Amino acid sequence: MRAVPATTAGPRTHVRIARPSADLAATEHFYTAGLGLAVLMRVAPPDVPPPGIVMLGWAEAGWHLEIVGHGTAPHPTVDDLLVLYLGDDVPDDLVERLVEAGGRRVDARDPYWDEWGVTVEDPDGYRLVLSTQRWPH
């Protein structure tokens, strides 16, 4: 087996998912109070007007979600999905928290996700799927 150089992307490479937001505070609230992500970092570049950028995630995860509150307006489609594979039933209280935190439960465009999970739109219209499936399955 050939060693992979440290500069090559691989299975331990950290992933950043970046999305624009029309309301940074509302979107942050959805993912923190609703989903339980932590604020990992805030960035307020000196040449960009507030509200700036917030990095959300779990410190031990191999990914984080960057929400950009300035610049490009969000243009989500029904196929812009962030899927979390829970590997178990989706807790009703989690869905309730997401809705109370500004989300909206919706039917998925692809019936697969309705059969195997719950879809909730965040305040910007991006879709979070809580899947009962495990990955890999």
N, CA, C and O of each residue as an XYZ file, in Angstrom:
548
protein
N       0.840     -1.174      0.000
C       0.000      0.000      0.000
C       0.885      1.237      0.000
O       1.821      1.343      0.792
N       0.588      2.146     -0.873
C       1.367      3.379     -1.018
C       0.916      4.436     -0.017
O      -0.284      4.642      0.160
N       1.845      5.097      0.629
C       1.524      6.167      1.579
C       1.005      7.383      0.813
O       1.499      7.710     -0.266
N       0.009      8.041      1.384
C      -0.561      9.242      0.782
C       0.151     10.453      1.369
O       0.209     10.601      2.589
N       0.701     11.331      0.511
C       1.368     12.531      1.022
C       0.415     13.385      1.864
O      -0.787     13.414      1.600
N       0.939     14.070      2.861
C       0.141     14.895      3.756
C      -0.595     16.012      3.019
O      -1.608     16.506      3.516
N      -0.119     16.415      1.863
C      -0.749     17.505      1.121
C      -1.881     17.022      0.214
O      -2.498     17.830     -0.481
N      -2.159     15.730      0.211
C      -3.212     15.178     -0.624
C      -4.493     15.032      0.189
O      -4.449     14.649      1.358
N      -5.616     15.331     -0.417
C      -6.898     15.127      0.252
C      -7.111     13.645      0.489
O      -6.743     12.812     -0.339
N      -7.702     13.327      1.612
C      -7.939     11.931      1.947
C      -9.027     11.782      2.986
O      -9.726     12.748      3.292
N      -9.184     10.587      3.536
C     -10.287     10.314      4.448
C     -10.227     11.087      5.768
O     -11.238     11.170      6.466
N      -9.099     11.641      6.121
C      -8.994     12.411      7.360
C      -8.992     13.932      7.106
O      -8.791     14.724      8.027
N      -9.214     14.313      5.864
C      -9.257     15.726      5.510
C     -10.514     16.366      6.097
O     -11.618     15.851      5.918
N     -10.350     17.472      6.788
C     -11.495     18.189      7.370
C     -12.284     18.866      6.247
O     -11.697     19.377      5.293
N     -13.598     18.869      6.361
C     -14.480     19.439      5.344
C     -15.184     20.671      5.907
O     -15.694     20.648      7.027
N     -15.205     21.730      5.130
C     -15.965     22.940      5.457
C     -17.083     23.065      4.434
O     -16.840     23.043      3.227
N     -18.303     23.197      4.924
C     -19.459     23.429      4.071
C     -19.846     24.881      4.285
O     -20.233     25.257      5.391
N     -19.751     25.698      3.258
C     -20.021     27.134      3.390
C     -21.321     27.484      2.683
O     -21.583     27.035      1.567
N     -22.129     28.296      3.358
C     -23.411     28.728      2.803
C     -23.652     30.193      3.128
O     -23.307     30.650      4.218
N     -24.239     30.933      2.200
C     -24.630     32.309      2.504
C     -25.917     32.319      3.329
O     -26.696     31.366      3.296
N     -26.126     33.395      4.059
C     -27.332     33.528      4.866
C     -27.881     34.948      4.750
O     -27.130     35.923      4.734
N     -29.195     35.039      4.670
C     -29.841     36.346      4.665
C     -29.991     36.892      6.083
O     -30.131     38.100      6.276
N     -29.962     36.001      7.073
C     -30.109     36.399      8.473
C     -29.203     35.505      9.314
O     -29.607     34.431      9.761
N     -27.980     35.963      9.518
C     -26.968     35.164     10.209
C     -27.439     34.738     11.596
O     -27.259     33.581     11.975
N     -28.034     35.643     12.353
C     -28.475     35.321     13.715
C     -29.535     34.222     13.712
O     -29.475     33.305     14.531
N     -30.501     34.306     12.803
C     -31.570     33.299     12.738
C     -31.012     31.934     12.345
O     -31.407     30.913     12.909
N     -30.101     31.914     11.387
C     -29.529     30.652     10.943
C     -28.636     30.049     12.023
O     -28.666     28.840     12.255
N     -27.842     30.891     12.681
C     -27.026     30.402     13.804
C     -27.917     29.794     14.879
O     -27.612     28.722     15.400
N     -29.010     30.463     15.214
C     -29.936     29.964     16.241
C     -30.501     28.601     15.847
O     -30.589     27.702     16.683
N     -30.880     28.446     14.593
C     -31.426     27.172     14.107
C     -30.445     26.031     14.347
O     -30.817     24.984     14.878
N     -29.196     26.238     13.954
C     -28.212     25.154     14.052
C     -27.666     24.946     15.460
O     -27.238     23.840     15.790
N     -27.671     25.982     16.299
C     -27.177     25.809     17.666
C     -28.309     25.364     18.597
O     -28.222     24.296     19.203
N     -29.366     26.167     18.717
C     -30.465     25.822     19.622
C     -31.263     24.626     19.107
O     -31.743     23.812     19.895
N     -31.404     24.521     17.788
C     -32.183     23.429     17.209
C     -31.416     22.133     17.095
O     -31.843     21.105     17.622
N     -30.291     22.172     16.413
C     -29.530     20.950     16.144
C     -28.517     20.633     17.234
O     -28.193     19.467     17.463
N     -28.015     21.664     17.908
C     -27.042     21.417     18.968
C     -25.604     21.629     18.555
O     -24.691     21.218     19.271
N     -25.374     22.278     17.388
C     -24.003     22.589     16.998
C     -23.470     23.695     17.898
O     -24.236     24.491     18.443
N     -22.164     23.735     18.047
C     -21.502     24.774     18.839
C     -20.940     25.835     17.902
O     -20.654     25.558     16.738
N     -20.784     27.043     18.414
C     -20.077     28.089     17.678
C     -18.592     27.809     17.870
O     -18.074     27.899     18.983
N     -17.916     27.473     16.787
C     -16.484     27.154     16.839
C     -15.637     28.412     16.667
O     -14.538     28.513     17.211
N     -16.165     29.369     15.903
C     -15.408     30.591     15.637
C     -16.333     31.629     15.007
O     -17.291     31.298     14.309
N     -16.016     32.892     15.275
C     -16.673     34.007     14.597
C     -15.596     34.791     13.874
O     -14.489     34.966     14.384
N     -15.923     35.255     12.700
C     -14.975     36.042     11.919
C     -15.682     37.326     11.498
O     -16.773     37.288     10.930
N     -15.065     38.433     11.776
C     -15.587     39.727     11.355
C     -14.476     40.442     10.597
O     -13.779     41.278     11.172
N     -14.298     40.125      9.306
C     -13.228     40.755      8.532
C     -13.354     42.271      8.555
O     -14.461     42.800      8.456
N     -12.223     42.985      8.686
C     -12.271     44.444      8.798
C     -12.818     45.140      7.556
O     -13.346     46.247      7.659
N     -12.703     44.514      6.385
C     -13.147     45.163      5.154
C     -14.570     44.763      4.749
O     -15.035     45.132      3.671
N     -15.257     44.011      5.612
C     -16.608     43.545      5.301
C     -17.542     44.028      6.410
O     -17.227     43.880      7.591
N     -18.688     44.606      6.040
C     -19.617     45.055      7.075
C     -20.195     43.879      7.859
O     -20.254     42.762      7.346
N     -20.621     44.123      9.098
C     -21.249     43.044      9.883
C     -22.448     42.502      9.130
O     -22.987     43.205      8.275
N     -22.885     41.300      9.403
C     -22.604     40.527     10.587
C     -21.434     39.566     10.496
O     -21.071     38.995     11.525
N     -20.822     39.345      9.357
C     -19.640     38.499      9.285
C     -19.928     37.035      9.027
O     -20.846     36.678      8.288
N     -19.113     36.191      9.661
C     -19.135     34.749      9.419
C     -19.152     34.037     10.764
O     -18.526     34.487     11.724
N     -19.876     32.920     10.826
C     -19.838     32.071     12.014
C     -19.581     30.632     11.556
O     -20.183     30.147     10.598
N     -18.667     29.966     12.273
C     -18.349     28.560     12.011
C     -19.078     27.730     13.061
O     -18.922     27.966     14.259
N     -19.866     26.769     12.620
C     -20.662     25.928     13.510
C     -20.280     24.467     13.339
O     -19.953     24.029     12.237
N     -20.321     23.723     14.424
C     -20.034     22.297     14.327
C     -19.874     21.678     15.687
O     -20.236     22.265     16.707
N     -19.325     20.486     15.689
C     -18.928     19.796     16.901
C     -17.412     19.736     16.857
O     -16.838     19.337     15.844
N     -16.767     20.122     17.924
C     -15.309     20.232     17.945
C     -14.616     18.967     17.460
O     -13.582     19.053     16.797
N     -15.152     17.809     17.772
C     -14.506     16.546     17.405
C     -14.888     16.036     16.017
O     -14.374     15.009     15.575
N     -15.778     16.737     15.331
C     -16.225     16.289     14.004
C     -15.186     16.604     12.939
O     -14.340     17.481     13.120
N     -15.256     15.887     11.836
C     -14.361     16.098     10.712
C     -14.913     17.101      9.708
O     -14.439     17.168      8.574
N     -15.901     17.873     10.110
C     -16.516     18.865      9.228
C     -17.043     20.012     10.072
O     -17.229     19.875     11.281
N     -17.280     21.137      9.427
C     -17.993     22.232     10.078
C     -18.771     23.015      9.030
O     -18.496     22.936      7.833
N     -19.740     23.762      9.509
C     -20.624     24.535      8.653
C     -20.277     26.005      8.822
O     -20.321     26.542      9.929
N     -19.934     26.644      7.727
C     -19.622     28.074      7.734
C     -20.825     28.822      7.197
O     -21.268     28.579      6.075
N     -21.355     29.739      8.004
C     -22.493     30.544      7.582
C     -21.983     31.962      7.353
O     -21.436     32.595      8.256
N     -22.170     32.444      6.136
C     -21.674     33.762      5.733
C     -22.850     34.722      5.704
O     -23.800     34.531      4.945
N     -22.783     35.757      6.535
C     -23.901     36.677      6.677
C     -23.771     37.963      5.890
O     -24.387     38.966      6.249
N     -22.999     37.963      4.844
C     -22.866     39.157      4.000
C     -22.508     38.711      2.586
O     -22.020     37.598      2.386
N     -22.744     39.558      1.630
C     -22.353     39.223      0.252
C     -23.476     38.550     -0.507
O     -24.554     39.121     -0.669
N     -23.227     37.341     -0.972
C     -24.154     36.610     -1.822
C     -25.425     36.233     -1.077
O     -25.365     35.734      0.047
N     -26.554     36.465     -1.688
C     -27.827     36.041     -1.106
C     -27.989     34.533     -1.274
O     -27.530     33.977     -2.271
N     -28.628     33.863     -0.325
C     -28.842     32.421     -0.463
C     -29.819     32.117     -1.602
O     -30.804     32.828     -1.800
N     -29.528     31.058     -2.338
C     -30.396     30.578     -3.416
C     -30.504     29.063     -3.327
O     -30.075     28.360     -4.241
N     -31.078     28.546     -2.228
C     -31.151     27.093     -2.074
C     -32.126     26.458     -3.057
O     -33.095     27.082     -3.491
N     -31.852     25.227     -3.389
C     -32.784     24.423     -4.181
C     -33.230     23.254     -3.314
O     -32.690     23.039     -2.229
N     -34.207     22.506     -3.787
C     -34.690     21.350     -3.029
C     -33.649     20.232     -2.981
O     -33.814     19.264     -2.239
N     -32.585     20.359     -3.764
C     -31.532     19.354     -3.760
C     -30.293     19.785     -2.983
O     -29.306     19.051     -2.959
N     -30.317     20.954     -2.347
C     -29.216     21.385     -1.477
C     -29.471     20.785     -0.101
O     -30.186     21.364      0.717
N     -28.878     19.619      0.145
C     -29.142     18.865      1.364
C     -27.890     18.750      2.214
O     -26.796     18.521      1.698
N     -28.054     18.909      3.515
C     -27.054     18.520      4.495
C     -27.677     17.327      5.188
O     -28.666     17.478      5.905
N     -27.115     16.141      4.988
C     -27.695     14.906      5.508
C     -26.872     14.429      6.689
O     -25.655     14.268      6.588
N     -27.548     14.204      7.814
C     -26.912     13.623      8.984
C     -27.475     12.218      9.156
O     -28.681     12.043      9.328
N     -26.600     11.219      9.109
C     -27.003      9.824      9.236
C     -27.001      9.448     10.709
O     -25.946      9.192     11.290
N     -28.192      9.416     11.314
C     -28.319      9.142     12.737
C     -28.215      7.655     13.052
O     -27.785      7.274     14.141
N     -28.608      6.824     12.104
C     -28.546      5.389     12.328
C     -29.584      4.900     13.330
O     -29.433      3.826     13.912
N     -30.631      5.683     13.531
C     -31.680      5.349     14.483
C     -32.896      6.215     14.163
O     -32.848      7.059     13.268
N     -33.980      6.003     14.895
C     -35.159      6.846     14.702
C     -34.799      8.306     14.946
O     -33.931      8.615     15.762
N     -35.470      9.193     14.235
C     -35.271     10.622     14.433
C     -36.111     11.028     15.646
O     -37.333     10.878     15.631
N     -35.463     11.539     16.696
C     -36.225     11.901     17.896
C     -37.217     13.037     17.619
O     -36.861     14.049     17.015
N     -38.453     12.860     18.063
C     -39.483     13.892     17.881
C     -39.049     15.207     18.520
O     -39.301     16.277     17.966
N     -38.392     15.136     19.695
C     -37.999     16.374     20.368
C     -36.937     17.128     19.583
O     -36.867     18.353     19.676
N     -36.108     16.429     18.813
C     -35.118     17.097     17.963
C     -35.825     17.868     16.851
O     -35.487     19.021     16.581
N     -36.791     17.242     16.216
C     -37.555     17.919     15.152
C     -38.298     19.118     15.735
O     -38.328     20.185     15.121
N     -38.891     18.955     16.904
C     -39.593     20.067     17.559
C     -38.636     21.220     17.853
O     -38.979     22.380     17.628
N     -37.434     20.909     18.357
C     -36.439     21.961     18.639
C     -36.054     22.698     17.369
O     -35.924     23.922     17.380
N     -35.869     21.966     16.269
C     -35.499     22.595     14.999
C     -36.603     23.530     14.510
O     -36.316     24.618     14.009
N     -37.843     23.122     14.650
C     -38.967     23.955     14.233
C     -39.083     25.170     15.159
O     -39.286     26.289     14.687
N     -38.957     24.959     16.457
C     -39.013     26.078     17.411
C     -37.870     27.061     17.194
O     -37.997     28.245     17.506
N     -36.749     26.568     16.656
C     -35.575     27.419     16.418
C     -35.615     28.091     15.050
O     -34.616     28.656     14.606
N     -36.766     28.033     14.379
C     -36.917     28.761     13.117
C     -36.943     27.901     11.873
O     -36.997     28.430     10.763
N     -36.904     26.581     12.029
C     -36.970     25.686     10.877
C     -38.403     25.388     10.483
O     -39.358     25.765     11.161
N     -38.514     24.702      9.370
C     -39.839     24.327      8.862
C     -39.745     22.914      8.318
O     -38.982     22.650      7.389
N     -40.523     21.999      8.898
C     -40.538     20.615      8.402
C     -41.197     20.600      7.033
O     -42.264     21.184      6.845
N     -40.557     19.929      6.072
C     -41.065     19.882      4.704
C     -41.005     18.457      4.177
O     -40.263     17.619      4.688
N     -41.800     18.200      3.146
C     -41.679     16.939      2.426
C     -40.451     17.035      1.533
O     -40.181     18.077      0.938
N     -39.718     15.942      1.449
C     -38.540     15.910      0.588
C     -38.965     15.820     -0.871
O     -40.023     15.272     -1.182
N     -38.145     16.355     -1.759
C     -38.429     16.204     -3.190
C     -38.296     14.738     -3.576
O     -39.097     14.213     -4.349
N     -37.277     14.086     -3.030
C     -37.045     12.663     -3.285
C     -37.726     11.862     -2.176
O     -37.350     12.001     -1.012
N     -38.711     11.032     -2.499
C     -39.438     10.288     -1.463
C     -38.538      9.379     -0.619
O     -38.938      8.951      0.464
N     -37.340      9.083     -1.098
C     -36.389      8.283     -0.325
C     -36.164      8.906      1.055
O     -36.148      8.204      2.066
N     -35.991     10.241      1.086
C     -35.697     10.912      2.350
C     -36.903     10.938      3.274
O     -36.736     10.955      4.494
N     -38.128     10.942      2.721
C     -39.319     10.866      3.566
C     -39.454      9.468      4.172
O     -39.918      9.318      5.302
N     -39.045      8.443      3.410
C     -39.099      7.076      3.917
C     -38.029      6.837      4.977
O     -38.264      6.120      5.950
N     -36.858      7.435      4.790
C     -35.708      7.145      5.648
C     -35.261      8.330      6.494
O     -34.096      8.410      6.885
N     -36.189      9.261      6.782
C     -35.790     10.368      7.631
C     -36.793     11.498      7.656
O     -37.951     11.349      7.266
N     -36.314     12.630      8.127
C     -37.121     13.844      8.268
C     -36.333     14.989      7.642
O     -35.122     15.093      7.834
N     -37.016     15.839      6.899
C     -36.375     16.988      6.265
C     -36.909     18.272      6.896
O     -38.118     18.464      7.034
N     -35.971     19.149      7.277
C     -36.322     20.437      7.874
C     -35.552     21.522      7.139
O     -34.337     21.421      6.969
N     -36.259     22.561      6.702
C     -35.594     23.704      6.068
C     -35.092     24.656      7.139
O     -35.786     24.935      8.116
N     -33.876     25.150      6.942
C     -33.350     26.164      7.856
C     -33.948     27.526      7.468
O     -34.660     27.609      6.467
N     -33.679     28.587      8.229
C     -34.280     29.893      7.926
C     -33.965     30.441      6.536
O     -34.698     31.293      6.034
N     -32.888     29.967      5.904
C     -32.551     30.408      4.557
C     -33.127     29.509      3.475
O     -32.978     29.798      2.287
N     -33.784     28.421      3.869
C     -34.375     27.508      2.899
C     -33.504     26.328      2.527
O     -33.914     25.500      1.714
N     -32.299     26.222      3.104
C     -31.466     25.043      2.871
C     -32.038     23.890      3.683
O     -32.585     24.090      4.768
N     -31.906     22.689      3.149
C     -32.551     21.534      3.768
C     -31.572     20.679      4.574
O     -30.481     20.332      4.121
N     -32.012     20.362      5.777
C     -31.308     19.458      6.679
C     -32.113     18.173      6.719
O     -33.299     18.186      7.047
N     -31.468     17.064      6.386
C     -32.130     15.766      6.440
C     -31.545     14.992      7.616
O     -30.332     14.808      7.714
N     -32.415     14.550      8.494
C     -32.023     13.683      9.597
C     -32.418     12.284      9.172
O     -33.600     11.939      9.182
N     -31.442     11.477      8.802
C     -31.706     10.163      8.226
C     -31.627      9.078      9.290
O     -30.765      9.108     10.168
N     -32.541      8.122      9.196
C     -32.512      6.973     10.089
C     -31.455      5.959      9.653
O     -31.133      5.031     10.394
N     -30.931      6.139      8.476
C     -29.922      5.231      7.928
C     -28.558      5.434      8.592
O     -28.298      6.464      9.214
N     -27.715      4.447      8.447
C     -26.311      4.559      8.871
C     -25.465      4.785      7.623
O     -25.848      4.384      6.524
N     -24.333      5.418      7.797
C     -23.392      5.566      6.697
C     -22.049      5.032      7.135
O     -21.583      5.393      8.216
N     -21.411      4.199      6.357
C     -21.955      3.597      5.119
C     -22.984      2.530      5.458
O     -22.959      1.927      6.531
N     -23.877      2.319      4.522
C     -24.919      1.299      4.748
C     -24.862      0.234      3.698
O     -25.660     -0.703      3.726
